[in-house]
């Protein structure tokens, strides 16, 4: 049991982009034979003697950069990274022990994984496939031409996810939407939202009902949440620019009766039906733009990561290799950085915009790549 816990503890140091990492790497020279003895005693229960994780969610250590392994062990030993089991193990090792076990795992052959062993997925392409069913009402690219049906093109992705979940759960009571979404899981919903958020909103002409010029002054309060001229800068707040005016009117009126939002209820209560028509007309003719730029392939998505994690010839970089790594572990680690549960301002800032669909896609791509 002790060996199992220590092996698991070693796993938490992978994928680290530590802000102080380059200053923690000490001499990487080690005795591979002596390191094998330590691996046999403490690590193989989880990571295998050959450095291959024995179960999903346990990272591979084989052929990992010795600089990274050693730097991480020293950070645990010194208390700069916190994990009780790994800290206890590292504290009981001499500098030579740490160098030896790092050298041993770094010397192992990369884990060989056939690309067919890992299902790759592109959130954008999967979302596009799912959107085909939505096109009947919302338009082929999310630009609705049916009065009363909202356009989805260019909409904020977090808002779309929240709205789709409300239809899925029945909180928004539209039978056809609930029926269409009943078999959709969280990843499918996020893929759909990503696809629509990257589409280009169409420019609308002035509607027959309402006066855009009269509606503009009444939108002063709206801009605080929905952005200047209805283009939201908040991923959780919908853009109103370019939206179907009939939908906007109906949605606003719903806050008078069934929809729950304290701020919207108070604001709408003070507006007449004519005010709502004018506001909807103003927003309908505003120009909008895609809320996100979604890479077309997983390789495009990984390009930013590769600047550090594929930098083989730069000895100053103490970053782990990601190619061929366990998919489940990569997902777990990336979510932890995104959610602030693992410390690294660099990794948090880079992963914060990623929802679960993007993280799963990125992890799938790296897991399917040949390890080096």
VOFI-919462 format. One record per residue (C-alpha): x, y, z; residue in three letters. Coordinates in nm, 3 decimals. Layout:
REM VOFI-919462
[r [X Y Z] ala]
...
//
This chain:
REM VOFI-919462
[r [0.000 0.000 0.000] unk]
[r [0.286 0.236 0.085] unk]
[r [0.444 0.177 -0.255] unk]
[r [0.111 0.241 -0.426] unk]
[r [0.066 0.576 -0.249] unk]
[r [0.421 0.682 -0.325] unk]
[r [0.376 0.588 -0.688] unk]
[r [0.057 0.790 -0.715] unk]
[r [0.231 1.081 -0.548] unk]
[r [0.502 1.083 -0.811] unk]
[r [0.235 1.117 -1.078] unk]
[r [0.122 1.461 -0.964] unk]
[r [0.440 1.628 -1.076] unk]
[r [0.385 1.579 -1.448] unk]
[r [0.267 1.850 -1.689] unk]
[r [0.407 2.123 -1.468] unk]
[r [0.495 2.456 -1.616] unk]
[r [0.636 2.599 -1.295] unk]
[r [0.711 2.968 -1.289] unk]
[r [1.027 2.893 -1.093] unk]
[r [1.111 2.573 -1.275] unk]
[r [1.421 2.689 -1.454] unk]
[r [1.592 2.778 -1.126] unk]
[r [1.527 2.446 -0.953] unk]
[r [1.700 2.200 -1.183] unk]
[r [2.024 2.079 -1.031] unk]
[r [2.283 1.854 -1.190] unk]
[r [2.097 1.582 -1.378] unk]
[r [2.385 1.331 -1.374] unk]
[r [2.268 1.015 -1.203] unk]
[r [2.331 0.643 -1.171] unk]
[r [2.070 0.459 -1.377] unk]
[r [2.138 0.129 -1.204] unk]
[r [2.093 0.278 -0.858] unk]
[r [1.779 0.456 -0.979] unk]
[r [1.632 0.124 -1.089] unk]
[r [1.657 -0.004 -0.732] unk]
[r [1.457 0.296 -0.607] unk]
[r [1.200 0.257 -0.886] unk]
[r [1.164 -0.112 -0.803] unk]
[r [1.102 -0.029 -0.438] unk]
[r [0.883 0.281 -0.455] unk]
[r [0.749 0.356 -0.803] unk]
[r [0.670 0.050 -1.011] unk]
[r [0.336 -0.027 -0.845] unk]
[r [0.185 0.267 -1.032] unk]
[r [0.431 0.373 -1.300] unk]
[r [0.575 0.034 -1.387] unk]
[r [0.940 -0.051 -1.385] unk]
[r [0.951 0.056 -1.750] unk]
[r [0.788 0.392 -1.672] unk]
[r [0.450 0.313 -1.821] unk]
[r [0.153 0.403 -1.601] unk]
[r [-0.030 0.086 -1.505] unk]
[r [-0.383 0.231 -1.527] unk]
[r [-0.570 0.522 -1.689] unk]
[r [-0.500 0.846 -1.505] unk]
[r [-0.147 0.746 -1.403] unk]
[r [0.118 0.927 -1.610] unk]
[r [0.402 0.765 -1.797] unk]
[r [0.750 0.854 -1.672] unk]
[r [0.950 0.671 -1.938] unk]
[r [1.179 0.896 -2.145] unk]
[r [1.057 1.204 -1.959] unk]
[r [1.302 1.492 -1.941] unk]
[r [1.543 1.426 -1.656] unk]
[r [1.562 1.801 -1.588] unk]
[r [1.189 1.813 -1.530] unk]
[r [1.175 1.501 -1.313] unk]
[r [1.463 1.621 -1.099] unk]
[r [1.339 1.980 -1.069] unk]
[r [0.995 1.859 -0.962] unk]
[r [1.137 1.624 -0.700] unk]
[r [1.344 1.905 -0.552] unk]
[r [1.041 2.133 -0.538] unk]
[r [0.852 1.870 -0.338] unk]
[r [1.153 1.808 -0.117] unk]
[r [1.191 2.181 -0.046] unk]
[r [0.818 2.233 0.010] unk]
[r [0.766 2.464 -0.286] unk]
[r [0.515 2.216 -0.427] unk]
[r [0.277 2.054 -0.185] unk]
[r [0.186 1.688 -0.170] unk]
[r [0.228 1.507 0.159] unk]
[r [0.320 1.163 0.026] unk]
[r [0.565 1.285 -0.235] unk]
[r [0.718 1.535 0.006] unk]
[r [0.773 1.256 0.257] unk]
[r [0.932 1.034 -0.004] unk]
[r [1.159 1.309 -0.137] unk]
[r [1.264 1.418 0.212] unk]
[r [1.388 1.066 0.279] unk]
[r [1.601 1.065 -0.034] unk]
[r [1.946 1.208 -0.069] unk]
[r [2.037 1.433 -0.360] unk]
[r [2.202 1.132 -0.520] unk]
[r [1.882 0.924 -0.481] unk]
[r [1.676 1.192 -0.653] unk]
[r [1.923 1.220 -0.939] unk]
[r [1.936 0.844 -0.975] unk]
[r [1.562 0.776 -0.994] unk]
[r [1.514 1.069 -1.234] unk]
[r [1.798 0.941 -1.451] unk]
[r [1.653 0.589 -1.449] unk]
[r [1.309 0.684 -1.575] unk]
[r [1.452 0.932 -1.823] unk]
[r [1.663 0.649 -1.968] unk]
[r [1.369 0.420 -2.042] unk]
[r [1.236 0.377 -2.392] unk]
[r [0.933 0.594 -2.476] unk]
[r [0.598 0.428 -2.426] unk]
[r [0.476 0.294 -2.760] unk]
[r [0.108 0.371 -2.817] unk]
[r [-0.070 0.308 -3.145] unk]
[r [-0.270 0.610 -3.255] unk]
[r [-0.574 0.382 -3.283] unk]
[r [-0.557 0.322 -2.907] unk]
[r [-0.672 0.679 -2.839] unk]
[r [-0.982 0.827 -2.991] unk]
[r [-0.900 1.171 -3.128] unk]
[r [-1.164 1.437 -3.142] unk]
[r [-1.185 1.793 -3.269] unk]
[r [-1.442 1.992 -3.071] unk]
[r [-1.500 2.223 -3.366] unk]
[r [-1.563 1.941 -3.614] unk]
[r [-1.779 1.747 -3.370] unk]
[r [-1.978 2.059 -3.296] unk]
[r [-2.024 2.120 -3.668] unk]
[r [-2.164 1.769 -3.711] unk]
[r [-2.407 1.819 -3.423] unk]
[r [-2.512 2.159 -3.559] unk]
[r [-2.658 2.000 -3.872] unk]
[r [-2.969 1.912 -3.672] unk]
[r [-2.997 2.270 -3.544] unk]
[r [-2.984 2.418 -3.895] unk]
[r [-3.352 2.348 -3.957] unk]
[r [-3.445 2.632 -3.723] unk]
[r [-3.128 2.827 -3.644] unk]
[r [-2.975 2.831 -3.992] unk]
[r [-2.687 2.634 -4.142] unk]
[r [-2.423 2.853 -3.977] unk]
[r [-2.631 2.964 -3.681] unk]
[r [-2.783 3.268 -3.854] unk]
[r [-3.157 3.227 -3.808] unk]
[r [-3.398 3.345 -4.076] unk]
[r [-3.712 3.244 -3.888] unk]
[r [-3.871 3.528 -3.687] unk]
[r [-3.873 3.442 -3.318] unk]
[r [-3.588 3.193 -3.348] unk]
[r [-3.256 3.319 -3.209] unk]
[r [-2.937 3.333 -3.409] unk]
[r [-2.651 3.139 -3.249] unk]
[r [-2.367 3.251 -3.477] unk]
[r [-2.088 3.430 -3.291] unk]
[r [-2.262 3.396 -2.955] unk]
[r [-2.063 3.372 -2.633] unk]
[r [-1.974 3.003 -2.577] unk]
[r [-2.024 2.989 -2.199] unk]
[r [-2.364 3.149 -2.238] unk]
[r [-2.460 2.899 -2.508] unk]
[r [-2.357 2.610 -2.283] unk]
[r [-2.566 2.750 -1.997] unk]
[r [-2.867 2.808 -2.222] unk]
[r [-2.847 2.463 -2.383] unk]
[r [-2.824 2.302 -2.039] unk]
[r [-3.137 2.489 -1.932] unk]
[r [-3.325 2.344 -2.229] unk]
[r [-3.171 2.004 -2.160] unk]
[r [-3.285 2.009 -1.797] unk]
[r [-3.627 2.153 -1.874] unk]
[r [-3.560 2.478 -1.689] unk]
[r [-3.639 2.651 -2.017] unk]
[r [-3.961 2.485 -2.121] unk]
[r [-3.943 2.426 -2.496] unk]
[r [-4.046 2.070 -2.572] unk]
[r [-3.873 2.041 -2.910] unk]
[r [-3.542 2.162 -2.765] unk]
[r [-3.559 1.924 -2.470] unk]
[r [-3.637 1.634 -2.702] unk]
[r [-3.345 1.712 -2.935] unk]
[r [-3.098 1.750 -2.648] unk]
[r [-3.203 1.460 -2.427] unk]
[r [-2.919 1.233 -2.541] unk]
[r [-2.649 1.506 -2.536] unk]
[r [-2.376 1.491 -2.273] unk]
[r [-2.169 1.780 -2.139] unk]
[r [-1.892 1.741 -2.397] unk]
[r [-2.140 1.735 -2.687] unk]
[r [-2.305 2.052 -2.557] unk]
[r [-1.969 2.227 -2.527] unk]
[r [-1.867 2.117 -2.877] unk]
[r [-2.190 2.259 -3.016] unk]
[r [-2.138 2.588 -2.834] unk]
[r [-1.778 2.614 -2.958] unk]
[r [-1.884 2.565 -3.317] unk]
[r [-2.156 2.829 -3.310] unk]
[r [-1.941 3.078 -3.118] unk]
[r [-1.688 3.076 -3.403] unk]
[r [-1.941 3.145 -3.681] unk]
[r [-1.975 3.489 -3.840] unk]
[r [-2.300 3.668 -3.748] unk]
[r [-2.492 3.799 -4.050] unk]
[r [-2.574 4.169 -4.077] unk]
[r [-2.948 4.233 -4.045] unk]
[r [-3.158 4.502 -4.207] unk]
[r [-3.385 4.724 -3.998] unk]
[r [-3.697 4.533 -3.889] unk]
[r [-4.051 4.641 -3.971] unk]
[r [-4.133 4.687 -3.603] unk]
[r [-3.948 4.934 -3.386] unk]
[r [-3.722 5.235 -3.436] unk]
[r [-3.347 5.169 -3.393] unk]
[r [-3.273 5.538 -3.331] unk]
[r [-3.536 5.559 -3.059] unk]
[r [-3.414 5.236 -2.905] unk]
[r [-3.050 5.339 -2.867] unk]
[r [-3.091 5.571 -2.562] unk]
[r [-3.286 5.300 -2.380] unk]
[r [-2.992 5.057 -2.411] unk]
[r [-2.762 5.255 -2.181] unk]
[r [-2.840 5.024 -1.892] unk]
[r [-2.805 4.711 -2.108] unk]
[r [-2.449 4.793 -2.212] unk]
[r [-2.316 4.736 -1.862] unk]
[r [-2.367 4.361 -1.905] unk]
[r [-2.418 4.299 -2.276] unk]
[r [-2.135 4.524 -2.394] unk]
[r [-2.120 4.839 -2.606] unk]
[r [-2.380 4.822 -2.883] unk]
[r [-2.470 4.471 -2.773] unk]
[r [-2.136 4.298 -2.833] unk]
[r [-2.061 4.115 -2.509] unk]
[r [-1.709 4.088 -2.374] unk]
[r [-1.813 3.840 -2.107] unk]
[r [-1.816 3.473 -2.206] unk]
[r [-2.118 3.410 -1.982] unk]
[r [-2.330 3.703 -2.103] unk]
[r [-2.501 3.687 -2.442] unk]
[r [-2.436 3.931 -2.721] unk]
[r [-2.750 4.104 -2.846] unk]
[r [-2.601 4.264 -3.158] unk]
[r [-2.742 4.118 -3.479] unk]
[r [-2.997 3.909 -3.292] unk]
[r [-3.345 3.833 -3.427] unk]
[r [-3.567 4.120 -3.305] unk]
[r [-3.878 3.908 -3.250] unk]
[r [-3.677 3.673 -3.031] unk]
[r [-3.538 3.967 -2.832] unk]
[r [-3.888 4.105 -2.772] unk]
[r [-4.025 3.767 -2.664] unk]
[r [-3.726 3.698 -2.439] unk]
[r [-3.759 4.038 -2.270] unk]
[r [-4.132 3.992 -2.214] unk]
[r [-4.066 3.650 -2.059] unk]
[r [-3.883 3.824 -1.774] unk]
[r [-4.216 3.984 -1.684] unk]
[r [-4.367 3.642 -1.625] unk]
[r [-4.165 3.319 -1.624] unk]
[r [-3.792 3.381 -1.663] unk]
[r [-3.596 3.435 -1.344] unk]
[r [-3.332 3.707 -1.327] unk]
[r [-3.369 3.979 -1.067] unk]
[r [-3.184 4.252 -1.260] unk]
[r [-3.363 4.179 -1.588] unk]
[r [-3.702 4.159 -1.417] unk]
[r [-3.658 4.502 -1.259] unk]
[r [-3.535 4.665 -1.579] unk]
[r [-3.800 4.515 -1.809] unk]
[r [-4.080 4.601 -1.568] unk]
[r [-4.020 4.972 -1.634] unk]
[r [-4.037 4.937 -2.014] unk]
[r [-4.343 4.949 -2.238] unk]
[r [-4.398 4.712 -2.528] unk]
[r [-4.301 4.997 -2.763] unk]
[r [-3.977 5.048 -2.571] unk]
[r [-3.895 4.679 -2.614] unk]
[r [-3.964 4.695 -2.988] unk]
[r [-3.731 4.994 -3.026] unk]
[r [-3.454 4.833 -2.821] unk]
[r [-3.485 4.509 -3.020] unk]
[r [-3.471 4.704 -3.347] unk]
[r [-3.156 4.885 -3.235] unk]
[r [-2.974 4.568 -3.139] unk]
[r [-3.091 4.380 -3.449] unk]
[r [-2.906 4.617 -3.685] unk]
[r [-2.581 4.628 -3.487] unk]
[r [-2.279 4.452 -3.632] unk]
[r [-2.143 4.162 -3.431] unk]
[r [-1.844 3.931 -3.464] unk]
[r [-1.750 3.576 -3.363] unk]
[r [-1.699 3.539 -2.989] unk]
[r [-1.418 3.289 -3.037] unk]
[r [-1.171 3.174 -3.298] unk]
[r [-1.170 2.797 -3.292] unk]
[r [-0.869 2.612 -3.440] unk]
[r [-0.971 2.376 -3.715] unk]
[r [-0.752 2.085 -3.604] unk]
[r [-0.613 1.940 -3.285] unk]
[r [-0.263 2.012 -3.411] unk]
[r [-0.352 2.382 -3.435] unk]
[r [-0.479 2.366 -3.078] unk]
[r [-0.153 2.210 -2.958] unk]
[r [0.073 2.458 -3.137] unk]
[r [0.089 2.701 -2.844] unk]
[r [0.179 2.421 -2.601] unk]
[r [0.454 2.291 -2.825] unk]
[r [0.656 2.611 -2.790] unk]
[r [0.766 2.489 -2.447] unk]
[r [0.681 2.121 -2.430] unk]
[r [0.845 2.033 -2.762] unk]
[r [1.151 2.254 -2.711] unk]
[r [1.399 1.967 -2.712] unk]
[r [1.710 2.176 -2.775] unk]
[r [1.668 2.434 -2.499] unk]
[r [1.833 2.314 -2.176] unk]
[r [1.696 2.614 -1.986] unk]
[r [1.336 2.490 -2.018] unk]
[r [1.225 2.247 -1.750] unk]
[r [0.897 2.135 -1.902] unk]
[r [0.759 1.782 -1.937] unk]
[r [0.709 1.603 -2.264] unk]
[r [0.341 1.555 -2.348] unk]
[r [0.344 1.336 -2.658] unk]
[r [0.234 0.981 -2.584] unk]
[r [0.125 1.070 -2.231] unk]
[r [-0.180 0.908 -2.070] unk]
[r [-0.496 1.084 -2.192] unk]
[r [-0.688 1.064 -1.865] unk]
[r [-0.395 1.205 -1.672] unk]
[r [-0.355 1.494 -1.917] unk]
[r [-0.724 1.579 -1.880] unk]
[r [-0.698 1.571 -1.500] unk]
[r [-0.386 1.788 -1.492] unk]
[r [-0.512 2.048 -1.740] unk]
[r [-0.840 2.085 -1.554] unk]
[r [-0.648 2.131 -1.229] unk]
[r [-0.440 2.413 -1.379] unk]
[r [-0.747 2.574 -1.534] unk]
[r [-0.942 2.561 -1.208] unk]
[r [-0.651 2.690 -0.998] unk]
[r [-0.603 2.364 -0.809] unk]
[r [-0.242 2.331 -0.926] unk]
[r [-0.010 2.626 -0.894] unk]
[r [0.135 2.786 -1.204] unk]
[r [0.025 3.128 -1.321] unk]
[r [0.153 3.052 -1.671] unk]
[r [-0.045 2.730 -1.706] unk]
[r [-0.354 2.879 -1.542] unk]
[r [-0.359 3.175 -1.779] unk]
[r [-0.314 2.951 -2.082] unk]
[r [-0.574 2.692 -1.982] unk]
[r [-0.836 2.922 -1.827] unk]
[r [-1.025 2.979 -2.157] unk]
[r [-1.044 2.603 -2.223] unk]
[r [-1.367 2.422 -2.149] unk]
[r [-1.382 2.047 -2.099] unk]
[r [-1.432 1.981 -2.471] unk]
[r [-1.111 2.162 -2.566] unk]
[r [-0.914 1.997 -2.286] unk]
[r [-1.034 1.651 -2.389] unk]
[r [-0.949 1.723 -2.751] unk]
[r [-0.601 1.848 -2.663] unk]
[r [-0.536 1.550 -2.436] unk]
[r [-0.655 1.308 -2.706] unk]
[r [-0.418 1.457 -2.960] unk]
[r [-0.111 1.442 -2.735] unk]
[r [-0.193 1.091 -2.614] unk]
[r [-0.208 0.968 -2.974] unk]
[r [0.127 1.119 -3.076] unk]
[r [0.441 0.901 -3.071] unk]
[r [0.646 0.968 -2.760] unk]
[r [1.002 1.083 -2.816] unk]
//
